[in-house]
Amino acid sequence: ILRSLQHSYEEGSSHFSLLKLCEKQDQKQVAMNLYSFLVLKKHGAIHLSQSGPYADIIATVGPMFAKL
């Protein structure tokens, strides 16, 4: 998922929607993407934000994004 985010970033995206990344995926794939988001946050590659419960999770570039 990091490579996909880096490719989108190179094309000009400044934030990434988990909902958009998970369109047309089954429950297992969505869970894997969420876990990947959390691992990337732990390593400082992305920052995560959510406006409220059950709202979309938005990722923005973190300090380690280009280094991983």
mmCIF file as Biopython writes it, N, C-alpha, C and O atoms, coordinates in Angstrom:
data_model
#
loop_
_atom_site.group_PDB
_atom_site.id
_atom_site.type_symbol
_atom_site.label_atom_id
_atom_site.label_alt_id
_atom_site.label_comp_id
_atom_site.label_asym_id
_atom_site.label_entity_id
_atom_site.label_seq_id
_atom_site.pdbx_PDB_ins_code
_atom_site.Cartn_x
_atom_site.Cartn_y
_atom_site.Cartn_z
_atom_site.occupancy
_atom_site.B_iso_or_equiv
_atom_site.auth_seq_id
_atom_site.auth_asym_id
_atom_site.pdbx_PDB_model_num
ATOM 1   N N  . ILE A ? 1  ? 0.829   -1.201 0.000  1.0 0.0 1  A 1 
ATOM 2   C CA . ILE A ? 1  ? 0.000   0.000  0.000  1.0 0.0 1  A 1 
ATOM 3   C C  . ILE A ? 1  ? 0.874   1.266  0.000  1.0 0.0 1  A 1 
ATOM 4   O O  . ILE A ? 1  ? 0.472   2.298  -0.536 1.0 0.0 1  A 1 
ATOM 5   N N  . LEU A ? 2  ? 2.056   1.183  0.596  1.0 0.0 2  A 1 
ATOM 6   C CA . LEU A ? 2  ? 2.945   2.353  0.618  1.0 0.0 2  A 1 
ATOM 7   C C  . LEU A ? 2  ? 3.310   2.776  -0.800 1.0 0.0 2  A 1 
ATOM 8   O O  . LEU A ? 2  ? 3.299   3.967  -1.110 1.0 0.0 2  A 1 
ATOM 9   N N  . ARG A ? 3  ? 3.628   1.827  -1.652 1.0 0.0 3  A 1 
ATOM 10  C CA . ARG A ? 3  ? 3.985   2.162  -3.043 1.0 0.0 3  A 1 
ATOM 11  C C  . ARG A ? 3  ? 2.819   2.841  -3.750 1.0 0.0 3  A 1 
ATOM 12  O O  . ARG A ? 3  ? 3.020   3.782  -4.518 1.0 0.0 3  A 1 
ATOM 13  N N  . SER A ? 4  ? 1.622   2.374  -3.498 1.0 0.0 4  A 1 
ATOM 14  C CA . SER A ? 4  ? 0.432   2.983  -4.095 1.0 0.0 4  A 1 
ATOM 15  C C  . SER A ? 4  ? 0.260   4.423  -3.617 1.0 0.0 4  A 1 
ATOM 16  O O  . SER A ? 4  ? -0.063  5.307  -4.411 1.0 0.0 4  A 1 
ATOM 17  N N  . LEU A ? 5  ? 0.474   4.660  -2.333 1.0 0.0 5  A 1 
ATOM 18  C CA . LEU A ? 5  ? 0.368   6.009  -1.783 1.0 0.0 5  A 1 
ATOM 19  C C  . LEU A ? 5  ? 1.472   6.909  -2.335 1.0 0.0 5  A 1 
ATOM 20  O O  . LEU A ? 5  ? 1.229   8.073  -2.654 1.0 0.0 5  A 1 
ATOM 21  N N  . GLN A ? 6  ? 2.679   6.368  -2.446 1.0 0.0 6  A 1 
ATOM 22  C CA . GLN A ? 6  ? 3.788   7.163  -2.986 1.0 0.0 6  A 1 
ATOM 23  C C  . GLN A ? 6  ? 3.528   7.537  -4.443 1.0 0.0 6  A 1 
ATOM 24  O O  . GLN A ? 6  ? 3.841   8.651  -4.865 1.0 0.0 6  A 1 
ATOM 25  N N  . HIS A ? 7  ? 2.962   6.619  -5.204 1.0 0.0 7  A 1 
ATOM 26  C CA . HIS A ? 7  ? 2.632   6.904  -6.604 1.0 0.0 7  A 1 
ATOM 27  C C  . HIS A ? 7  ? 1.581   8.014  -6.679 1.0 0.0 7  A 1 
ATOM 28  O O  . HIS A ? 7  ? 1.710   8.933  -7.488 1.0 0.0 7  A 1 
ATOM 29  N N  . SER A ? 8  ? 0.552   7.937  -5.850 1.0 0.0 8  A 1 
ATOM 30  C CA . SER A ? 8  ? -0.483  8.980  -5.822 1.0 0.0 8  A 1 
ATOM 31  C C  . SER A ? 8  ? 0.107   10.321 -5.409 1.0 0.0 8  A 1 
ATOM 32  O O  . SER A ? 8  ? -0.273  11.362 -5.944 1.0 0.0 8  A 1 
ATOM 33  N N  . TYR A ? 9  ? 1.039   10.295 -4.455 1.0 0.0 9  A 1 
ATOM 34  C CA . TYR A ? 9  ? 1.689   11.520 -3.989 1.0 0.0 9  A 1 
ATOM 35  C C  . TYR A ? 9  ? 2.489   12.170 -5.115 1.0 0.0 9  A 1 
ATOM 36  O O  . TYR A ? 9  ? 2.466   13.390 -5.278 1.0 0.0 9  A 1 
ATOM 37  N N  . GLU A ? 10 ? 3.192   11.352 -5.886 1.0 0.0 10 A 1 
ATOM 38  C CA . GLU A ? 10 ? 3.968   11.868 -7.016 1.0 0.0 10 A 1 
ATOM 39  C C  . GLU A ? 10 ? 3.073   12.493 -8.082 1.0 0.0 10 A 1 
ATOM 40  O O  . GLU A ? 10 ? 3.501   13.378 -8.823 1.0 0.0 10 A 1 
ATOM 41  N N  . GLU A ? 11 ? 1.824   12.024 -8.152 1.0 0.0 11 A 1 
ATOM 42  C CA . GLU A ? 11 ? 0.872   12.575 -9.116 1.0 0.0 11 A 1 
ATOM 43  C C  . GLU A ? 11 ? 0.141   13.797 -8.567 1.0 0.0 11 A 1 
ATOM 44  O O  . GLU A ? 11 ? -0.715  14.360 -9.250 1.0 0.0 11 A 1 
ATOM 45  N N  . GLY A ? 12 ? 0.467   14.215 -7.342 1.0 0.0 12 A 1 
ATOM 46  C CA . GLY A ? 12 ? -0.082  15.445 -6.802 1.0 0.0 12 A 1 
ATOM 47  C C  . GLY A ? 12 ? -1.071  15.309 -5.665 1.0 0.0 12 A 1 
ATOM 48  O O  . GLY A ? 12 ? -1.572  16.322 -5.177 1.0 0.0 12 A 1 
ATOM 49  N N  . SER A ? 13 ? -1.373  14.096 -5.219 1.0 0.0 13 A 1 
ATOM 50  C CA . SER A ? 13 ? -2.299  13.922 -4.096 1.0 0.0 13 A 1 
ATOM 51  C C  . SER A ? 13 ? -1.605  14.288 -2.792 1.0 0.0 13 A 1 
ATOM 52  O O  . SER A ? 13 ? -0.480  13.858 -2.538 1.0 0.0 13 A 1 
ATOM 53  N N  . SER A ? 14 ? -2.279  15.080 -1.971 1.0 0.0 14 A 1 
ATOM 54  C CA . SER A ? 14 ? -1.694  15.465 -0.689 1.0 0.0 14 A 1 
ATOM 55  C C  . SER A ? 14 ? -2.306  14.686 0.474  1.0 0.0 14 A 1 
ATOM 56  O O  . SER A ? 14 ? -1.765  14.687 1.580  1.0 0.0 14 A 1 
ATOM 57  N N  . HIS A ? 15 ? -3.431  14.024 0.224  1.0 0.0 15 A 1 
ATOM 58  C CA . HIS A ? 15 ? -4.054  13.194 1.250  1.0 0.0 15 A 1 
ATOM 59  C C  . HIS A ? 15 ? -4.672  11.963 0.590  1.0 0.0 15 A 1 
ATOM 60  O O  . HIS A ? 15 ? -4.932  11.944 -0.613 1.0 0.0 15 A 1 
ATOM 61  N N  . PHE A ? 16 ? -4.897  10.942 1.410  1.0 0.0 16 A 1 
ATOM 62  C CA . PHE A ? 16 ? -5.375  9.662  0.904  1.0 0.0 16 A 1 
ATOM 63  C C  . PHE A ? 16 ? -6.547  9.188  1.753  1.0 0.0 16 A 1 
ATOM 64  O O  . PHE A ? 16 ? -6.463  9.168  2.981  1.0 0.0 16 A 1 
ATOM 65  N N  . SER A ? 17 ? -7.617  8.815  1.109  1.0 0.0 17 A 1 
ATOM 66  C CA . SER A ? 17 ? -8.826  8.361  1.780  1.0 0.0 17 A 1 
ATOM 67  C C  . SER A ? 17 ? -8.826  6.835  1.869  1.0 0.0 17 A 1 
ATOM 68  O O  . SER A ? 17 ? -8.683  6.152  0.855  1.0 0.0 17 A 1 
ATOM 69  N N  . LEU A ? 18 ? -8.984  6.308  3.069  1.0 0.0 18 A 1 
ATOM 70  C CA . LEU A ? 18 ? -9.073  4.857  3.228  1.0 0.0 18 A 1 
ATOM 71  C C  . LEU A ? 18 ? -10.310 4.329  2.514  1.0 0.0 18 A 1 
ATOM 72  O O  . LEU A ? 18 ? -10.280 3.250  1.923  1.0 0.0 18 A 1 
ATOM 73  N N  . LEU A ? 19 ? -11.394 5.093  2.573  1.0 0.0 19 A 1 
ATOM 74  C CA . LEU A ? 19 ? -12.623 4.672  1.902  1.0 0.0 19 A 1 
ATOM 75  C C  . LEU A ? 19 ? -12.407 4.509  0.400  1.0 0.0 19 A 1 
ATOM 76  O O  . LEU A ? 19 ? -12.858 3.527  -0.189 1.0 0.0 19 A 1 
ATOM 77  N N  . LYS A ? 20 ? -11.729 5.456  -0.214 1.0 0.0 20 A 1 
ATOM 78  C CA . LYS A ? 20 ? -11.475 5.373  -1.654 1.0 0.0 20 A 1 
ATOM 79  C C  . LYS A ? 20 ? -10.520 4.235  -1.989 1.0 0.0 20 A 1 
ATOM 80  O O  . LYS A ? 20 ? -10.679 3.567  -3.011 1.0 0.0 20 A 1 
ATOM 81  N N  . LEU A ? 21 ? -9.531  4.013  -1.130 1.0 0.0 21 A 1 
ATOM 82  C CA . LEU A ? 21 ? -8.588  2.925  -1.373 1.0 0.0 21 A 1 
ATOM 83  C C  . LEU A ? 21 ? -9.254  1.556  -1.270 1.0 0.0 21 A 1 
ATOM 84  O O  . LEU A ? 21 ? -8.789  0.585  -1.868 1.0 0.0 21 A 1 
ATOM 85  N N  . CYS A ? 22 ? -10.347 1.485  -0.506 1.0 0.0 22 A 1 
ATOM 86  C CA . CYS A ? 22 ? -10.996 0.200  -0.250 1.0 0.0 22 A 1 
ATOM 87  C C  . CYS A ? 22 ? -12.240 -0.046 -1.100 1.0 0.0 22 A 1 
ATOM 88  O O  . CYS A ? 22 ? -12.956 -1.023 -0.883 1.0 0.0 22 A 1 
ATOM 89  N N  . GLU A ? 23 ? -12.500 0.832  -2.063 1.0 0.0 23 A 1 
ATOM 90  C CA . GLU A ? 23 ? -13.663 0.626  -2.927 1.0 0.0 23 A 1 
ATOM 91  C C  . GLU A ? 23 ? -13.557 -0.720 -3.631 1.0 0.0 23 A 1 
ATOM 92  O O  . GLU A ? 23 ? -12.492 -1.095 -4.120 1.0 0.0 23 A 1 
ATOM 93  N N  . LYS A ? 24 ? -14.659 -1.433 -3.676 1.0 0.0 24 A 1 
ATOM 94  C CA . LYS A ? 24 ? -14.776 -2.721 -4.382 1.0 0.0 24 A 1 
ATOM 95  C C  . LYS A ? 24 ? -13.827 -3.784 -3.838 1.0 0.0 24 A 1 
ATOM 96  O O  . LYS A ? 24 ? -13.375 -4.654 -4.583 1.0 0.0 24 A 1 
ATOM 97  N N  . GLN A ? 25 ? -13.524 -3.721 -2.550 1.0 0.0 25 A 1 
ATOM 98  C CA . GLN A ? 25 ? -12.694 -4.745 -1.920 1.0 0.0 25 A 1 
ATOM 99  C C  . GLN A ? 25 ? -13.533 -5.515 -0.916 1.0 0.0 25 A 1 
ATOM 100 O O  . GLN A ? 25 ? -14.512 -4.996 -0.379 1.0 0.0 25 A 1 
ATOM 101 N N  . ASP A ? 26 ? -13.144 -6.751 -0.670 1.0 0.0 26 A 1 
ATOM 102 C CA . ASP A ? 26 ? -13.876 -7.538 0.314  1.0 0.0 26 A 1 
ATOM 103 C C  . ASP A ? 26 ? -13.399 -7.179 1.729  1.0 0.0 26 A 1 
ATOM 104 O O  . ASP A ? 26 ? -12.455 -6.410 1.906  1.0 0.0 26 A 1 
ATOM 105 N N  . GLN A ? 27 ? -14.063 -7.746 2.710  1.0 0.0 27 A 1 
ATOM 106 C CA . GLN A ? 27 ? -13.813 -7.401 4.110  1.0 0.0 27 A 1 
ATOM 107 C C  . GLN A ? 27 ? -12.366 -7.684 4.522  1.0 0.0 27 A 1 
ATOM 108 O O  . GLN A ? 27 ? -11.770 -6.907 5.269  1.0 0.0 27 A 1 
ATOM 109 N N  . LYS A ? 28 ? -11.808 -8.776 4.044  1.0 0.0 28 A 1 
ATOM 110 C CA . LYS A ? 28 ? -10.428 -9.127 4.397  1.0 0.0 28 A 1 
ATOM 111 C C  . LYS A ? 28 ? -9.442  -8.103 3.833  1.0 0.0 28 A 1 
ATOM 112 O O  . LYS A ? 28 ? -8.506  -7.709 4.527  1.0 0.0 28 A 1 
ATOM 113 N N  . GLN A ? 29 ? -9.632  -7.676 2.613  1.0 0.0 29 A 1 
ATOM 114 C CA . GLN A ? 29 ? -8.742  -6.689 2.000  1.0 0.0 29 A 1 
ATOM 115 C C  . GLN A ? 29 ? -8.843  -5.339 2.705  1.0 0.0 29 A 1 
ATOM 116 O O  . GLN A ? 29 ? -7.837  -4.654 2.887  1.0 0.0 29 A 1 
ATOM 117 N N  . VAL A ? 30 ? -10.055 -4.959 3.100  1.0 0.0 30 A 1 
ATOM 118 C CA . VAL A ? 30 ? -10.249 -3.700 3.830  1.0 0.0 30 A 1 
ATOM 119 C C  . VAL A ? 30 ? -9.515  -3.754 5.172  1.0 0.0 30 A 1 
ATOM 120 O O  . VAL A ? 30 ? -8.863  -2.787 5.567  1.0 0.0 30 A 1 
ATOM 121 N N  . ALA A ? 31 ? -9.625  -4.881 5.864  1.0 0.0 31 A 1 
ATOM 122 C CA . ALA A ? 31 ? -8.931  -5.040 7.148  1.0 0.0 31 A 1 
ATOM 123 C C  . ALA A ? 31 ? -7.417  -4.958 6.962  1.0 0.0 31 A 1 
ATOM 124 O O  . ALA A ? 31 ? -6.722  -4.362 7.785  1.0 0.0 31 A 1 
ATOM 125 N N  . MET A ? 32 ? -6.905  -5.552 5.886  1.0 0.0 32 A 1 
ATOM 126 C CA . MET A ? 32 ? -5.464  -5.489 5.614  1.0 0.0 32 A 1 
ATOM 127 C C  . MET A ? 32 ? -5.024  -4.061 5.320  1.0 0.0 32 A 1 
ATOM 128 O O  . MET A ? 32 ? -3.947  -3.648 5.749  1.0 0.0 32 A 1 
ATOM 129 N N  . ASN A ? 33 ? -5.838  -3.305 4.595  1.0 0.0 33 A 1 
ATOM 130 C CA . ASN A ? 33 ? -5.503  -1.908 4.302  1.0 0.0 33 A 1 
ATOM 131 C C  . ASN A ? 33 ? -5.503  -1.062 5.569  1.0 0.0 33 A 1 
ATOM 132 O O  . ASN A ? 33 ? -4.616  -0.230 5.759  1.0 0.0 33 A 1 
ATOM 133 N N  . LEU A ? 34 ? -6.489  -1.269 6.434  1.0 0.0 34 A 1 
ATOM 134 C CA . LEU A ? 34 ? -6.534  -0.531 7.700  1.0 0.0 34 A 1 
ATOM 135 C C  . LEU A ? 34 ? -5.296  -0.851 8.537  1.0 0.0 34 A 1 
ATOM 136 O O  . LEU A ? 34 ? -4.667  0.050  9.094  1.0 0.0 34 A 1 
ATOM 137 N N  . TYR A ? 35 ? -4.956  -2.117 8.622  1.0 0.0 35 A 1 
ATOM 138 C CA . TYR A ? 35 ? -3.762  -2.517 9.371  1.0 0.0 35 A 1 
ATOM 139 C C  . TYR A ? 35 ? -2.509  -1.872 8.770  1.0 0.0 35 A 1 
ATOM 140 O O  . TYR A ? 35 ? -1.641  -1.396 9.502  1.0 0.0 35 A 1 
ATOM 141 N N  . SER A ? 36 ? -2.419  -1.858 7.453  1.0 0.0 36 A 1 
ATOM 142 C CA . SER A ? 36 ? -1.271  -1.231 6.781  1.0 0.0 36 A 1 
ATOM 143 C C  . SER A ? 36 ? -1.191  0.254  7.110  1.0 0.0 36 A 1 
ATOM 144 O O  . SER A ? 36 ? -0.102  0.779  7.341  1.0 0.0 36 A 1 
ATOM 145 N N  . PHE A ? 37 ? -2.344  0.941  7.134  1.0 0.0 37 A 1 
ATOM 146 C CA . PHE A ? 37 ? -2.373  2.355  7.521  1.0 0.0 37 A 1 
ATOM 147 C C  . PHE A ? 37 ? -1.803  2.520  8.926  1.0 0.0 37 A 1 
ATOM 148 O O  . PHE A ? 37 ? -1.009  3.428  9.171  1.0 0.0 37 A 1 
ATOM 149 N N  . LEU A ? 38 ? -2.202  1.649  9.845  1.0 0.0 38 A 1 
ATOM 150 C CA . LEU A ? 38 ? -1.742  1.761  11.233 1.0 0.0 38 A 1 
ATOM 151 C C  . LEU A ? 38 ? -0.241  1.499  11.351 1.0 0.0 38 A 1 
ATOM 152 O O  . LEU A ? 38 ? 0.446   2.170  12.120 1.0 0.0 38 A 1 
ATOM 153 N N  . VAL A ? 39 ? 0.267   0.534  10.597 1.0 0.0 39 A 1 
ATOM 154 C CA . VAL A ? 39 ? 1.705   0.247  10.612 1.0 0.0 39 A 1 
ATOM 155 C C  . VAL A ? 39 ? 2.481   1.430  10.036 1.0 0.0 39 A 1 
ATOM 156 O O  . VAL A ? 39 ? 3.512   1.820  10.583 1.0 0.0 39 A 1 
ATOM 157 N N  . LEU A ? 40 ? 1.991   2.000  8.938  1.0 0.0 40 A 1 
ATOM 158 C CA . LEU A ? 40 ? 2.656   3.158  8.339  1.0 0.0 40 A 1 
ATOM 159 C C  . LEU A ? 40 ? 2.652   4.349  9.291  1.0 0.0 40 A 1 
ATOM 160 O O  . LEU A ? 40 ? 3.618   5.111  9.342  1.0 0.0 40 A 1 
ATOM 161 N N  . LYS A ? 41 ? 1.561   4.510  10.049 1.0 0.0 41 A 1 
ATOM 162 C CA . LYS A ? 41 ? 1.508   5.588  11.043 1.0 0.0 41 A 1 
ATOM 163 C C  . LYS A ? 41 ? 2.549   5.346  12.132 1.0 0.0 41 A 1 
ATOM 164 O O  . LYS A ? 41 ? 3.241   6.273  12.553 1.0 0.0 41 A 1 
ATOM 165 N N  . LYS A ? 42 ? 2.657   4.112  12.580 1.0 0.0 42 A 1 
ATOM 166 C CA . LYS A ? 42 ? 3.626   3.771  13.624 1.0 0.0 42 A 1 
ATOM 167 C C  . LYS A ? 42 ? 5.054   4.102  13.186 1.0 0.0 42 A 1 
ATOM 168 O O  . LYS A ? 42 ? 5.872   4.523  14.004 1.0 0.0 42 A 1 
ATOM 169 N N  . HIS A ? 43 ? 5.349   3.916  11.919 1.0 0.0 43 A 1 
ATOM 170 C CA . HIS A ? 43 ? 6.694   4.179  11.397 1.0 0.0 43 A 1 
ATOM 171 C C  . HIS A ? 43 ? 6.889   5.626  10.962 1.0 0.0 43 A 1 
ATOM 172 O O  . HIS A ? 43 ? 7.963   5.985  10.480 1.0 0.0 43 A 1 
ATOM 173 N N  . GLY A ? 44 ? 5.865   6.461  11.127 1.0 0.0 44 A 1 
ATOM 174 C CA . GLY A ? 44 ? 5.986   7.879  10.811 1.0 0.0 44 A 1 
ATOM 175 C C  . GLY A ? 44 ? 5.834   8.215  9.338  1.0 0.0 44 A 1 
ATOM 176 O O  . GLY A ? 44 ? 6.116   9.341  8.928  1.0 0.0 44 A 1 
ATOM 177 N N  . ALA A ? 45 ? 5.391   7.251  8.537  1.0 0.0 45 A 1 
ATOM 178 C CA . ALA A ? 45 ? 5.244   7.494  7.101  1.0 0.0 45 A 1 
ATOM 179 C C  . ALA A ? 45 ? 4.011   8.334  6.790  1.0 0.0 45 A 1 
ATOM 180 O O  . ALA A ? 45 ? 4.002   9.098  5.825  1.0 0.0 45 A 1 
ATOM 181 N N  . ILE A ? 46 ? 2.976   8.194  7.605  1.0 0.0 46 A 1 
ATOM 182 C CA . ILE A ? 46 ? 1.740   8.951  7.386  1.0 0.0 46 A 1 
ATOM 183 C C  . ILE A ? 46 ? 1.184   9.431  8.724  1.0 0.0 46 A 1 
ATOM 184 O O  . ILE A ? 46 ? 1.510   8.895  9.783  1.0 0.0 46 A 1 
ATOM 185 N N  . HIS A ? 47 ? 0.339   10.454 8.645  1.0 0.0 47 A 1 
ATOM 186 C CA . HIS A ? 47 ? -0.457  10.917 9.779  1.0 0.0 47 A 1 
ATOM 187 C C  . HIS A ? 47 ? -1.897  10.532 9.463  1.0 0.0 47 A 1 
ATOM 188 O O  . HIS A ? 47 ? -2.319  10.605 8.309  1.0 0.0 47 A 1 
ATOM 189 N N  . LEU A ? 48 ? -2.653  10.123 10.478 1.0 0.0 48 A 1 
ATOM 190 C CA . LEU A ? 48 ? -4.042  9.735  10.272 1.0 0.0 48 A 1 
ATOM 191 C C  . LEU A ? 48 ? -4.967  10.687 11.008 1.0 0.0 48 A 1 
ATOM 192 O O  . LEU A ? 48 ? -4.652  11.164 12.099 1.0 0.0 48 A 1 
ATOM 193 N N  . SER A ? 49 ? -6.118  10.958 10.394 1.0 0.0 49 A 1 
ATOM 194 C CA . SER A ? 49 ? -7.141  11.770 11.052 1.0 0.0 49 A 1 
ATOM 195 C C  . SER A ? 49 ? -8.511  11.234 10.669 1.0 0.0 49 A 1 
ATOM 196 O O  . SER A ? 49 ? -8.696  10.632 9.611  1.0 0.0 49 A 1 
ATOM 197 N N  . GLN A ? 50 ? -9.467  11.474 11.564 1.0 0.0 50 A 1 
ATOM 198 C CA . GLN A ? 50 ? -10.842 11.024 11.358 1.0 0.0 50 A 1 
ATOM 199 C C  . GLN A ? 50 ? -11.748 12.046 12.027 1.0 0.0 50 A 1 
ATOM 200 O O  . GLN A ? 50 ? -11.541 12.400 13.187 1.0 0.0 50 A 1 
ATOM 201 N N  . SER A ? 51 ? -12.752 12.520 11.298 1.0 0.0 51 A 1 
ATOM 202 C CA . SER A ? 51 ? -13.605 13.589 11.821 1.0 0.0 51 A 1 
ATOM 203 C C  . SER A ? 51 ? -14.575 13.119 12.896 1.0 0.0 51 A 1 
ATOM 204 O O  . SER A ? 51 ? -15.063 13.937 13.676 1.0 0.0 51 A 1 
ATOM 205 N N  . GLY A ? 52 ? -14.864 11.836 12.957 1.0 0.0 52 A 1 
ATOM 206 C CA . GLY A ? 52 ? -15.778 11.313 13.956 1.0 0.0 52 A 1 
ATOM 207 C C  . GLY A ? 52 ? -15.881 9.807  13.845 1.0 0.0 52 A 1 
ATOM 208 O O  . GLY A ? 52 ? -15.294 9.209  12.942 1.0 0.0 52 A 1 
ATOM 209 N N  . PRO A ? 53 ? -16.629 9.177  14.762 1.0 0.0 53 A 1 
ATOM 210 C CA . PRO A ? 53 ? -16.800 7.729  14.700 1.0 0.0 53 A 1 
ATOM 211 C C  . PRO A ? 53 ? -17.412 7.306  13.361 1.0 0.0 53 A 1 
ATOM 212 O O  . PRO A ? 53 ? -18.336 7.949  12.863 1.0 0.0 53 A 1 
ATOM 213 N N  . TYR A ? 54 ? -16.903 6.250  12.800 1.0 0.0 54 A 1 
ATOM 214 C CA . TYR A ? 54 ? -17.378 5.670  11.530 1.0 0.0 54 A 1 
ATOM 215 C C  . TYR A ? 54 ? -17.142 6.580  10.329 1.0 0.0 54 A 1 
ATOM 216 O O  . TYR A ? 54 ? -17.614 6.275  9.234  1.0 0.0 54 A 1 
ATOM 217 N N  . ALA A ? 55 ? -16.433 7.678  10.502 1.0 0.0 55 A 1 
ATOM 218 C CA . ALA A ? 55 ? -16.117 8.569  9.377  1.0 0.0 55 A 1 
ATOM 219 C C  . ALA A ? 55 ? -14.890 8.028  8.640  1.0 0.0 55 A 1 
ATOM 220 O O  . ALA A ? 55 ? -14.167 7.173  9.151  1.0 0.0 55 A 1 
ATOM 221 N N  . ASP A ? 56 ? -14.677 8.538  7.447  1.0 0.0 56 A 1 
ATOM 222 C CA . ASP A ? 56 ? -13.534 8.130  6.640  1.0 0.0 56 A 1 
ATOM 223 C C  . ASP A ? 56 ? -12.229 8.470  7.360  1.0 0.0 56 A 1 
ATOM 224 O O  . ASP A ? 56 ? -12.139 9.486  8.050  1.0 0.0 56 A 1 
ATOM 225 N N  . ILE A ? 57 ? -11.238 7.629  7.199  1.0 0.0 57 A 1 
ATOM 226 C CA . ILE A ? 57 ? -9.910  7.873  7.759  1.0 0.0 57 A 1 
ATOM 227 C C  . ILE A ? 57 ? -9.054  8.479  6.656  1.0 0.0 57 A 1 
ATOM 228 O O  . ILE A ? 57 ? -8.912  7.908  5.575  1.0 0.0 57 A 1 
ATOM 229 N N  . ILE A ? 58 ? -8.489  9.639  6.946  1.0 0.0 58 A 1 
ATOM 230 C CA . ILE A ? 58 ? -7.680  10.367 5.973  1.0 0.0 58 A 1 
ATOM 231 C C  . ILE A ? 58 ? -6.212  10.294 6.393  1.0 0.0 58 A 1 
ATOM 232 O O  . ILE A ? 58 ? -5.868  10.568 7.542  1.0 0.0 58 A 1 
ATOM 233 N N  . ALA A ? 59 ? -5.369  9.927  5.456  1.0 0.0 59 A 1 
ATOM 234 C CA . ALA A ? 59 ? -3.921  9.875  5.694  1.0 0.0 59 A 1 
ATOM 235 C C  . ALA A ? 59 ? -3.255  11.031 4.973  1.0 0.0 59 A 1 
ATOM 236 O O  . ALA A ? 59 ? -3.607  11.357 3.839  1.0 0.0 59 A 1 
ATOM 237 N N  . THR A ? 60 ? -2.293  11.644 5.637  1.0 0.0 60 A 1 
ATOM 238 C CA . THR A ? 60 ? -1.460  12.672 5.013  1.0 0.0 60 A 1 
ATOM 239 C C  . THR A ? 60 ? 0.002   12.250 5.174  1.0 0.0 60 A 1 
ATOM 240 O O  . THR A ? 60 ? 0.329   11.407 6.009  1.0 0.0 60 A 1 
ATOM 241 N N  . VAL A ? 61 ? 0.848   12.833 4.384  1.0 0.0 61 A 1 
ATOM 242 C CA . VAL A ? 61 ? 2.264   12.465 4.357  1.0 0.0 61 A 1 
ATOM 243 C C  . VAL A ? 61 ? 2.945   12.812 5.679  1.0 0.0 61 A 1 
ATOM 244 O O  . VAL A ? 61 ? 2.769   13.905 6.217  1.0 0.0 61 A 1 
ATOM 245 N N  . GLY A ? 62 ? 3.721   11.865 6.189  1.0 0.0 62 A 1 
ATOM 246 C CA . GLY A ? 62 ? 4.486   12.069 7.411  1.0 0.0 62 A 1 
ATOM 247 C C  . GLY A ? 62 ? 5.969   12.242 7.111  1.0 0.0 62 A 1 
ATOM 248 O O  . GLY A ? 62 ? 6.376   12.187 5.950  1.0 0.0 62 A 1 
ATOM 249 N N  . PRO A ? 63 ? 6.780   12.452 8.147  1.0 0.0 63 A 1 
ATOM 250 C CA . PRO A ? 63 ? 8.199   12.740 7.948  1.0 0.0 63 A 1 
ATOM 251 C C  . PRO A ? 63 ? 9.007   11.585 7.341  1.0 0.0 63 A 1 
ATOM 252 O O  . PRO A ? 63 ? 10.041  11.826 6.718  1.0 0.0 63 A 1 
ATOM 253 N N  . MET A ? 64 ? 8.565   10.366 7.507  1.0 0.0 64 A 1 
ATOM 254 C CA . MET A ? 64 ? 9.307   9.210  6.990  1.0 0.0 64 A 1 
ATOM 255 C C  . MET A ? 64 ? 8.731   8.673  5.680  1.0 0.0 64 A 1 
ATOM 256 O O  . MET A ? 64 ? 9.158   7.623  5.200  1.0 0.0 64 A 1 
ATOM 257 N N  . PHE A ? 65 ? 7.770   9.383  5.104  1.0 0.0 65 A 1 
ATOM 258 C CA . PHE A ? 65 ? 7.060   8.901  3.911  1.0 0.0 65 A 1 
ATOM 259 C C  . PHE A ? 65 ? 8.008   8.546  2.772  1.0 0.0 65 A 1 
ATOM 260 O O  . PHE A ? 65 ? 7.881   7.475  2.180  1.0 0.0 65 A 1 
ATOM 261 N N  . ALA A ? 66 ? 8.936   9.408  2.462  1.0 0.0 66 A 1 
ATOM 262 C CA . ALA A ? 66 ? 9.843   9.190  1.329  1.0 0.0 66 A 1 
ATOM 263 C C  . ALA A ? 66 ? 11.000  8.259  1.679  1.0 0.0 66 A 1 
ATOM 264 O O  . ALA A ? 66 ? 11.692  7.767  0.787  1.0 0.0 66 A 1 
ATOM 265 N N  . LYS A ? 67 ? 11.213  8.016  2.960  1.0 0.0 67 A 1 
ATOM 266 C CA . LYS A ? 67 ? 12.371  7.228  3.386  1.0 0.0 67 A 1 
ATOM 267 C C  . LYS A ? 67 ? 12.095  5.736  3.497  1.0 0.0 67 A 1 
ATOM 268 O O  . LYS A ? 67 ? 13.030  4.943  3.612  1.0 0.0 67 A 1 
ATOM 269 N N  . LEU A ? 68 ? 10.840  5.347  3.466  1.0 0.0 68 A 1 
ATOM 270 C CA . LEU A ? 68 ? 10.514  3.916  3.582  1.0 0.0 68 A 1 
ATOM 271 C C  . LEU A ? 68 ? 10.397  3.272  2.229  1.0 0.0 68 A 1 
ATOM 272 O O  . LEU A ? 68 ? 10.128  2.074  2.137  1.0 0.0 68 A 1 
#
